[in-house]
Amino acid sequence: MPEKRYSEMSKYELQQEISRLNEKARKAEQMGMVNEFGVMERKAVMAKSYLLDPDDYQPGELYEIEGDPGSYFKIDYMNGVFAWGFRLNGDKAEEAIPISMLKK
């Protein structure tokens, strides 16, 4: 059976998946598998985005970036669970950030 997409999972399934990914990330970190750790961490961030409501994030608003204190992201537009815009302290290049990385 093919794996379900995060967008097709129930809230409970997403929470189980996040726990599973966090555990895999923890094990990879303990074993010094930096790449594997990074992949599991990013997957968990994506899964968390599907537990949030994209309507809570508004274009034109500023949000602090989770895990990057003092860095702010300005949303230009939303596309699903991704906020498109730019980092205020960056090179102003457009990028997409999963909404779970944005602090209200």
N, CA, C and O atoms as CSV, one atom per row, in Angstrom:
chain,resi,resn,atom,element,x,y,z
A,1,MET,N,N,0.847,-1.190,0.000
A,1,MET,CA,C,0.000,0.000,0.000
A,1,MET,C,C,0.888,1.248,0.000
A,1,MET,O,O,1.805,1.352,0.814
A,2,PRO,N,N,0.622,2.195,-0.909
A,2,PRO,CA,C,1.455,3.407,-0.948
A,2,PRO,C,C,1.250,4.233,0.320
A,2,PRO,O,O,0.193,4.195,0.950
A,3,GLU,N,N,2.305,4.987,0.675
A,3,GLU,CA,C,2.232,5.842,1.853
A,3,GLU,C,C,1.219,6.954,1.620
A,3,GLU,O,O,1.093,7.478,0.513
A,4,LYS,N,N,0.496,7.307,2.684
A,4,LYS,CA,C,-0.456,8.411,2.612
A,4,LYS,C,C,0.290,9.728,2.590
A,4,LYS,O,O,1.344,9.865,3.210
A,5,ARG,N,N,-0.261,10.697,1.873
A,5,ARG,CA,C,0.295,12.051,1.906
A,5,ARG,C,C,-0.149,12.702,3.197
A,5,ARG,O,O,-1.184,12.340,3.758
A,6,TYR,N,N,0.625,13.659,3.670
A,6,TYR,CA,C,0.258,14.361,4.905
A,6,TYR,C,C,-1.120,15.011,4.765
A,6,TYR,O,O,-1.892,15.055,5.722
A,7,SER,N,N,-1.421,15.513,3.569
A,7,SER,CA,C,-2.701,16.194,3.343
A,7,SER,C,C,-3.893,15.238,3.450
A,7,SER,O,O,-5.030,15.683,3.611
A,8,GLU,N,N,-3.641,13.935,3.361
A,8,GLU,CA,C,-4.711,12.932,3.441
A,8,GLU,C,C,-4.852,12.334,4.841
A,8,GLU,O,O,-5.780,11.570,5.104
A,9,MET,N,N,-3.934,12.683,5.731
A,9,MET,CA,C,-3.935,12.087,7.072
A,9,MET,C,C,-4.871,12.825,8.018
A,9,MET,O,O,-5.097,14.028,7.888
A,10,SER,N,N,-5.410,12.068,8.978
A,10,SER,CA,C,-6.213,12.677,10.037
A,10,SER,C,C,-5.268,13.347,11.029
A,10,SER,O,O,-4.055,13.136,10.989
A,11,LYS,N,N,-5.837,14.153,11.916
A,11,LYS,CA,C,-5.036,14.823,12.948
A,11,LYS,C,C,-4.271,13.775,13.769
A,11,LYS,O,O,-3.084,13.941,14.049
A,12,TYR,N,N,-4.964,12.697,14.149
A,12,TYR,CA,C,-4.334,11.626,14.935
A,12,TYR,C,C,-3.168,10.991,14.163
A,12,TYR,O,O,-2.093,10.771,14.721
A,13,GLU,N,N,-3.392,10.700,12.873
A,13,GLU,CA,C,-2.329,10.090,12.054
A,13,GLU,C,C,-1.122,11.028,11.933
A,13,GLU,O,O,0.026,10.585,11.969
A,14,LEU,N,N,-1.398,12.318,11.791
A,14,LEU,CA,C,-0.300,13.296,11.704
A,14,LEU,C,C,0.488,13.321,13.006
A,14,LEU,O,O,1.719,13.357,12.982
A,15,GLN,N,N,-0.202,13.302,14.139
A,15,GLN,CA,C,0.480,13.312,15.434
A,15,GLN,C,C,1.335,12.063,15.606
A,15,GLN,O,O,2.445,12.141,16.133
A,16,GLN,N,N,0.824,10.899,15.164
A,16,GLN,CA,C,1.596,9.646,15.219
A,16,GLN,C,C,2.835,9.746,14.330
A,16,GLN,O,O,3.928,9.335,14.720
A,17,GLU,N,N,2.649,10.295,13.135
A,17,GLU,CA,C,3.749,10.439,12.177
A,17,GLU,C,C,4.827,11.381,12.737
A,17,GLU,O,O,6.019,11.102,12.609
A,18,ILE,N,N,4.413,12.484,13.351
A,18,ILE,CA,C,5.363,13.438,13.934
A,18,ILE,C,C,6.160,12.753,15.049
A,18,ILE,O,O,7.377,12.921,15.133
A,19,SER,N,N,5.487,11.994,15.893
A,19,SER,CA,C,6.182,11.260,16.969
A,19,SER,C,C,7.194,10.281,16.379
A,19,SER,O,O,8.324,10.181,16.855
A,20,ARG,N,N,6.776,9.559,15.336
A,20,ARG,CA,C,7.644,8.574,14.685
A,20,ARG,C,C,8.871,9.268,14.081
A,20,ARG,O,O,9.996,8.792,14.234
A,21,LEU,N,N,8.649,10.388,13.399
A,21,LEU,CA,C,9.760,11.124,12.772
A,21,LEU,C,C,10.703,11.706,13.821
A,21,LEU,O,O,11.921,11.688,13.641
A,22,ASN,N,N,10.142,12.225,14.919
A,22,ASN,CA,C,10.983,12.775,15.989
A,22,ASN,C,C,11.853,11.674,16.607
A,22,ASN,O,O,13.021,11.904,16.922
A,23,GLU,N,N,11.288,10.501,16.774
A,23,GLU,CA,C,12.044,9.364,17.326
A,23,GLU,C,C,13.168,8.955,16.364
A,23,GLU,O,O,14.299,8.720,16.789
A,24,LYS,N,N,12.849,8.874,15.061
A,24,LYS,CA,C,13.866,8.532,14.064
A,24,LYS,C,C,14.964,9.594,14.029
A,24,LYS,O,O,16.142,9.267,13.882
A,25,ALA,N,N,14.578,10.865,14.163
A,25,ALA,CA,C,15.558,11.958,14.165
A,25,ALA,C,C,16.465,11.837,15.389
A,25,ALA,O,O,17.679,12.015,15.289
A,26,ARG,N,N,15.868,11.532,16.547
A,26,ARG,CA,C,16.633,11.393,17.786
A,26,ARG,C,C,17.662,10.263,17.642
A,26,ARG,O,O,18.818,10.423,18.033
A,27,LYS,N,N,17.244,9.133,17.087
A,27,LYS,CA,C,18.158,7.991,16.895
A,27,LYS,C,C,19.272,8.345,15.910
A,27,LYS,O,O,20.436,8.011,16.132
A,28,ALA,N,N,18.904,9.027,14.817
A,28,ALA,CA,C,19.905,9.414,13.814
A,28,ALA,C,C,20.928,10.364,14.434
A,28,ALA,O,O,22.123,10.267,14.155
A,29,GLU,N,N,20.451,11.285,15.276
A,29,GLU,CA,C,21.347,12.237,15.929
A,29,GLU,C,C,22.309,11.501,16.862
A,29,GLU,O,O,23.504,11.795,16.890
A,30,GLN,N,N,21.779,10.543,17.625
A,30,GLN,CA,C,22.616,9.762,18.547
A,30,GLN,C,C,23.698,8.986,17.799
A,30,GLN,O,O,24.809,8.804,18.298
A,31,MET,N,N,23.353,8.533,16.592
A,31,MET,CA,C,24.303,7.743,15.807
A,31,MET,C,C,25.204,8.625,14.947
A,31,MET,O,O,26.038,8.119,14.197
A,32,GLY,N,N,25.037,9.945,15.054
A,32,GLY,CA,C,25.879,10.856,14.289
A,32,GLY,C,C,25.533,10.926,12.817
A,32,GLY,O,O,26.356,11.348,12.005
A,33,MET,N,N,24.319,10.515,12.460
A,33,MET,CA,C,23.877,10.537,11.059
A,33,MET,C,C,23.213,11.890,10.783
A,33,MET,O,O,21.988,12.013,10.805
A,34,VAL,N,N,24.044,12.893,10.525
A,34,VAL,CA,C,23.585,14.272,10.391
A,34,VAL,C,C,22.573,14.448,9.262
A,34,VAL,O,O,21.556,15.117,9.442
A,35,ASN,N,N,22.842,13.857,8.107
A,35,ASN,CA,C,21.928,14.002,6.961
A,35,ASN,C,C,20.564,13.395,7.271
A,35,ASN,O,O,19.529,14.011,7.016
A,36,GLU,N,N,20.569,12.187,7.821
A,36,GLU,CA,C,19.324,11.494,8.178
A,36,GLU,C,C,18.547,12.314,9.212
A,36,GLU,O,O,17.325,12.434,9.128
A,37,PHE,N,N,19.265,12.874,10.179
A,37,PHE,CA,C,18.646,13.711,11.198
A,37,PHE,C,C,17.939,14.900,10.541
A,37,PHE,O,O,16.790,15.197,10.868
A,38,GLY,N,N,18.610,15.563,9.637
A,38,GLY,CA,C,18.050,16.726,8.942
A,38,GLY,C,C,16.798,16.385,8.151
A,38,GLY,O,O,15.825,17.139,8.157
A,39,VAL,N,N,16.827,15.241,7.469
A,39,VAL,CA,C,15.682,14.805,6.667
A,39,VAL,C,C,14.475,14.547,7.578
A,39,VAL,O,O,13.369,15.000,7.281
A,40,MET,N,N,14.679,13.830,8.669
A,40,MET,CA,C,13.582,13.510,9.591
A,40,MET,C,C,13.021,14.781,10.232
A,40,MET,O,O,11.812,14.914,10.420
A,41,GLU,N,N,13.913,15.705,10.561
A,41,GLU,CA,C,13.495,16.969,11.164
A,41,GLU,C,C,12.625,17.774,10.192
A,41,GLU,O,O,11.596,18.323,10.588
A,42,ARG,N,N,13.036,17.841,8.928
A,42,ARG,CA,C,12.265,18.584,7.922
A,42,ARG,C,C,10.914,17.933,7.663
A,42,ARG,O,O,9.913,18.626,7.484
A,43,LYS,N,N,10.882,16.609,7.640
A,43,LYS,CA,C,9.609,15.904,7.439
A,43,LYS,C,C,8.648,16.193,8.590
A,43,LYS,O,O,7.453,16.386,8.364
A,44,ALA,N,N,9.158,16.224,9.818
A,44,ALA,CA,C,8.317,16.519,10.987
A,44,ALA,C,C,7.766,17.942,10.895
A,44,ALA,O,O,6.603,18.176,11.226
A,45,VAL,N,N,8.591,18.891,10.449
A,45,VAL,CA,C,8.143,20.279,10.280
A,45,VAL,C,C,7.003,20.331,9.263
A,45,VAL,O,O,6.015,21.037,9.466
A,46,MET,N,N,7.145,19.584,8.174
A,46,MET,CA,C,6.089,19.552,7.146
A,46,MET,C,C,4.802,18.959,7.715
A,46,MET,O,O,3.721,19.515,7.520
A,47,ALA,N,N,4.917,17.839,8.412
A,47,ALA,CA,C,3.732,17.187,8.980
A,47,ALA,C,C,3.025,18.120,9.963
A,47,ALA,O,O,1.796,18.183,9.985
A,48,LYS,N,N,3.803,18.848,10.779
A,48,LYS,CA,C,3.211,19.790,11.749
A,48,LYS,C,C,2.410,20.878,11.040
A,48,LYS,O,O,1.409,21.359,11.572
A,49,SER,N,N,2.847,21.266,9.841
A,49,SER,CA,C,2.142,22.315,9.096
A,49,SER,C,C,0.710,21.910,8.786
A,49,SER,O,O,-0.182,22.757,8.730
A,50,TYR,N,N,0.488,20.615,8.585
A,50,TYR,CA,C,-0.853,20.126,8.249
A,50,TYR,C,C,-1.782,20.079,9.463
A,50,TYR,O,O,-2.979,19.830,9.314
A,51,LEU,N,N,-1.241,20.318,10.668
A,51,LEU,CA,C,-2.074,20.410,11.865
A,51,LEU,C,C,-2.540,21.854,12.088
A,51,LEU,O,O,-3.371,22.117,12.957
A,52,LEU,N,N,-2.002,22.779,11.302
A,52,LEU,CA,C,-2.308,24.200,11.459
A,52,LEU,C,C,-3.270,24.672,10.372
A,52,LEU,O,O,-3.430,24.011,9.346
A,53,ASP,N,N,-3.902,25.808,10.600
A,53,ASP,CA,C,-4.840,26.380,9.641
A,53,ASP,C,C,-4.141,27.487,8.849
A,53,ASP,O,O,-3.780,28.517,9.417
A,54,PRO,N,N,-3.946,27.282,7.539
A,54,PRO,CA,C,-3.280,28.304,6.720
A,54,PRO,C,C,-3.989,29.661,6.777
A,54,PRO,O,O,-3.355,30.694,6.563
A,55,ASP,N,N,-5.294,29.670,7.062
A,55,ASP,CA,C,-6.038,30.930,7.142
A,55,ASP,C,C,-5.597,31.792,8.319
A,55,ASP,O,O,-5.921,32.978,8.374
A,56,ASP,N,N,-4.855,31.202,9.267
A,56,ASP,CA,C,-4.353,31.955,10.414
A,56,ASP,C,C,-3.121,32.791,10.050
A,56,ASP,O,O,-2.651,33.587,10.863
A,57,TYR,N,N,-2.603,32.616,8.843
A,57,TYR,CA,C,-1.398,33.316,8.393
A,57,TYR,C,C,-1.782,34.261,7.270
A,57,TYR,O,O,-2.331,33.844,6.250
A,58,GLN,N,N,-1.484,35.553,7.472
A,58,GLN,CA,C,-1.973,36.572,6.542
A,58,GLN,C,C,-0.868,37.244,5.737
A,58,GLN,O,O,0.161,37.632,6.288
A,59,PRO,N,N,-1.087,37.383,4.415
A,59,PRO,CA,C,-0.149,38.140,3.581
A,59,PRO,C,C,0.030,39.547,4.144
A,59,PRO,O,O,-0.923,40.167,4.616
A,60,GLY,N,N,1.265,40.039,4.087
A,60,GLY,CA,C,1.580,41.372,4.593
A,60,GLY,C,C,2.020,41.353,6.048
A,60,GLY,O,O,2.590,42.329,6.536
A,61,GLU,N,N,1.762,40.248,6.748
A,61,GLU,CA,C,2.118,40.144,8.162
A,61,GLU,C,C,3.561,39.655,8.322
A,61,GLU,O,O,4.126,39.015,7.435
A,62,LEU,N,N,4.142,39.982,9.496
A,62,LEU,CA,C,5.487,39.524,9.847
A,62,LEU,C,C,5.395,38.418,10.888
A,62,LEU,O,O,4.575,38.483,11.803
A,63,TYR,N,N,6.236,37.410,10.744
A,63,TYR,CA,C,6.287,36.297,11.687
A,63,TYR,C,C,7.742,35.994,12.004
A,63,TYR,O,O,8.601,36.038,11.124
A,64,GLU,N,N,8.014,35.684,13.274
A,64,GLU,CA,C,9.361,35.254,13.638
A,64,GLU,C,C,9.546,33.824,13.122
A,64,GLU,O,O,8.604,33.031,13.119
A,65,ILE,N,N,10.756,33.508,12.692
A,65,ILE,CA,C,11.037,32.161,12.172
A,65,ILE,C,C,11.456,31.267,13.333
A,65,ILE,O,O,12.412,31.565,14.049
A,66,GLU,N,N,10.726,30.164,13.509
A,66,GLU,CA,C,10.994,29.184,14.568
A,66,GLU,C,C,12.426,28.681,14.445
A,66,GLU,O,O,12.869,28.317,13.356
A,67,GLY,N,N,13.148,28.660,15.561
A,67,GLY,CA,C,14.522,28.148,15.563
A,67,GLY,C,C,15.554,29.134,15.035
A,67,GLY,O,O,16.733,28.803,14.916
A,68,ASP,N,N,15.109,30.346,14.720
A,68,ASP,CA,C,16.026,31.365,14.210
A,68,ASP,C,C,15.653,32.703,14.864
A,68,ASP,O,O,15.141,33.604,14.200
A,69,PRO,N,N,15.919,32.822,16.185
A,69,PRO,CA,C,15.512,34.016,16.937
A,69,PRO,C,C,15.999,35.311,16.287
A,69,PRO,O,O,17.149,35.412,15.860
A,70,GLY,N,N,15.118,36.281,16.222
A,70,GLY,CA,C,15.483,37.567,15.635
A,70,GLY,C,C,15.332,37.619,14.128
A,70,GLY,O,O,15.519,38.677,13.527
A,71,SER,N,N,14.996,36.492,13.500
A,71,SER,CA,C,14.770,36.478,12.050
A,71,SER,C,C,13.272,36.530,11.793
A,71,SER,O,O,12.496,35.784,12.390
A,72,TYR,N,N,12.885,37.420,10.901
A,72,TYR,CA,C,11.471,37.601,10.591
A,72,TYR,C,C,11.198,37.351,9.120
A,72,TYR,O,O,12.040,37.585,8.254
A,73,PHE,N,N,9.980,36.864,8.869
A,73,PHE,CA,C,9.545,36.506,7.517
A,73,PHE,C,C,8.283,37.295,7.213
A,73,PHE,O,O,7.342,37.310,8.006
A,74,LYS,N,N,8.270,37.952,6.057
A,74,LYS,CA,C,7.068,38.678,5.629
A,74,LYS,C,C,6.374,37.864,4.538
A,74,LYS,O,O,6.973,37.521,3.519
A,75,ILE,N,N,5.103,37.567,4.777
A,75,ILE,CA,C,4.339,36.756,3.819
A,75,ILE,C,C,3.810,37.632,2.684
A,75,ILE,O,O,3.188,38.669,2.915
A,76,ASP,N,N,4.074,37.189,1.446
A,76,ASP,CA,C,3.488,37.832,0.266
A,76,ASP,C,C,2.173,37.142,-0.089
A,76,ASP,O,O,1.170,37.803,-0.362
A,77,TYR,N,N,2.184,35.804,-0.082
A,77,TYR,CA,C,0.961,35.049,-0.369
A,77,TYR,C,C,1.075,33.647,0.196
A,77,TYR,O,O,2.163,33.170,0.518
A,78,MET,N,N,-0.073,33.000,0.308
A,78,MET,CA,C,-0.132,31.636,0.836
A,78,MET,C,C,-0.420,30.668,-0.307
A,78,MET,O,O,-1.130,31.001,-1.255
A,79,ASN,N,N,0.147,29.459,-0.201
A,79,ASN,CA,C,-0.163,28.392,-1.146
A,79,ASN,C,C,-0.194,27.104,-0.337
A,79,ASN,O,O,0.851,26.514,-0.061
A,80,GLY,N,N,-1.384,26.669,0.042
A,80,GLY,CA,C,-1.527,25.483,0.891
A,80,GLY,C,C,-0.928,25.764,2.253
A,80,GLY,O,O,-1.274,26.756,2.894
A,81,VAL,N,N,-0.014,24.878,2.709
A,81,VAL,CA,C,0.615,25.055,4.021
A,81,VAL,C,C,1.958,25.796,3.910
A,81,VAL,O,O,2.754,25.799,4.849
A,82,PHE,N,N,2.193,26.419,2.754
A,82,PHE,CA,C,3.422,27.189,2.554
A,82,PHE,C,C,3.125,28.679,2.508
A,82,PHE,O,O,2.188,29.125,1.845
A,83,ALA,N,N,3.946,29.441,3.228
A,83,ALA,CA,C,3.908,30.893,3.155
A,83,ALA,C,C,5.029,31.306,2.204
A,83,ALA,O,O,6.186,30.936,2.402
A,84,TRP,N,N,4.686,32.066,1.183
A,84,TRP,CA,C,5.682,32.578,0.247
A,84,TRP,C,C,5.974,34.024,0.591
A,84,TRP,O,O,5.056,34.807,0.835
A,85,GLY,N,N,7.239,34.378,0.612
A,85,GLY,CA,C,7.635,35.742,0.923
A,85,GLY,C,C,9.137,35.833,1.035
A,85,GLY,O,O,9.868,35.192,0.280
A,86,PHE,N,N,9.606,36.650,2.001
A,86,PHE,CA,C,11.052,36.821,2.129
A,86,PHE,C,C,11.427,37.101,3.573
A,86,PHE,O,O,10.618,37.573,4.371
A,87,ARG,N,N,12.696,36.792,3.888
A,87,ARG,CA,C,13.256,37.072,5.213
A,87,ARG,C,C,13.667,38.541,5.237
A,87,ARG,O,O,14.279,39.046,4.296
A,88,LEU,N,N,13.321,39.215,6.329
A,88,LEU,CA,C,13.647,40.650,6.427
A,88,LEU,C,C,15.135,40.895,6.485
A,88,LEU,O,O,15.618,41.891,5.946
A,89,ASN,N,N,15.887,39.990,7.140
A,89,ASN,CA,C,17.330,40.197,7.267
A,89,ASN,C,C,18.106,39.481,6.166
A,89,ASN,O,O,19.335,39.427,6.212
A,90,GLY,N,N,17.412,38.939,5.191
A,90,GLY,CA,C,18.062,38.179,4.123
A,90,GLY,C,C,18.306,39.021,2.887
A,90,GLY,O,O,18.352,40.250,2.950
A,91,ASP,N,N,18.460,38.341,1.768
A,91,ASP,CA,C,18.755,39.032,0.512
A,91,ASP,C,C,17.470,39.390,-0.242
A,91,ASP,O,O,17.516,39.747,-1.419
A,92,LYS,N,N,16.329,39.292,0.439
A,92,LYS,CA,C,15.015,39.625,-0.122
A,92,LYS,C,C,14.609,38.686,-1.266
A,92,LYS,O,O,13.718,39.014,-2.049
A,93,ALA,N,N,15.259,37.524,-1.361
A,93,ALA,CA,C,14.880,36.544,-2.374
A,93,ALA,C,C,13.598,35.849,-1.911
A,93,ALA,O,O,13.447,35.518,-0.735
A,94,GLU,N,N,12.686,35.636,-2.850
A,94,GLU,CA,C,11.432,34.970,-2.507
A,94,GLU,C,C,11.697,33.508,-2.158
A,94,GLU,O,O,12.476,32.829,-2.826
A,95,GLU,N,N,11.036,33.037,-1.100
A,95,GLU,CA,C,11.146,31.636,-0.725
A,95,GLU,C,C,9.843,31.192,-0.086
A,95,GLU,O,O,9.001,32.010,0.285
A,96,ALA,N,N,9.696,29.885,0.035
A,96,ALA,CA,C,8.511,29.310,0.692
A,96,ALA,C,C,8.934,28.665,2.001
A,96,ALA,O,O,9.948,27.971,2.071
A,97,ILE,N,N,8.135,28.905,3.042
A,97,ILE,CA,C,8.403,28.330,4.357
A,97,ILE,C,C,7.149,27.622,4.826
A,97,ILE,O,O,6.057,28.185,4.747
A,98,PRO,N,N,7.288,26.365,5.327
A,98,PRO,CA,C,6.116,25.694,5.909
A,98,PRO,C,C,5.600,26.525,7.088
A,98,PRO,O,O,6.389,27.047,7.875
A,99,ILE,N,N,4.270,26.647,7.208
A,99,ILE,CA,C,3.708,27.519,8.243
A,99,ILE,C,C,4.073,27.098,9.658
A,99,ILE,O,O,4.009,27.918,10.574
A,100,SER,N,N,4.454,25.838,9.860
A,100,SER,CA,C,4.836,25.421,11.216
A,100,SER,C,C,6.144,26.068,11.666
A,100,SER,O,O,6.499,25.990,12.842
A,101,MET,N,N,6.861,26.704,10.742
A,101,MET,CA,C,8.119,27.391,11.097
A,101,MET,C,C,7.892,28.857,11.449
A,101,MET,O,O,8.835,29.568,11.794
A,102,LEU,N,N,6.646,29.308,11.362
A,102,LEU,CA,C,6.341,30.719,11.617
A,102,LEU,C,C,5.669,30.861,12.972
A,102,LEU,O,O,4.677,30.191,13.258
A,103,LYS,N,N,6.224,31.752,13.814
A,103,LYS,CA,C,5.639,32.031,15.139
A,103,LYS,C,C,4.731,33.232,15.016
A,103,LYS,O,O,5.095,34.253,14.433
A,104,LYS,N,N,3.546,33.095,15.574
A,104,LYS,CA,C,2.597,34.216,15.536
A,104,LYS,C,C,2.982,35.250,16.561
A,104,LYS,O,O,2.309,36.273,16.689
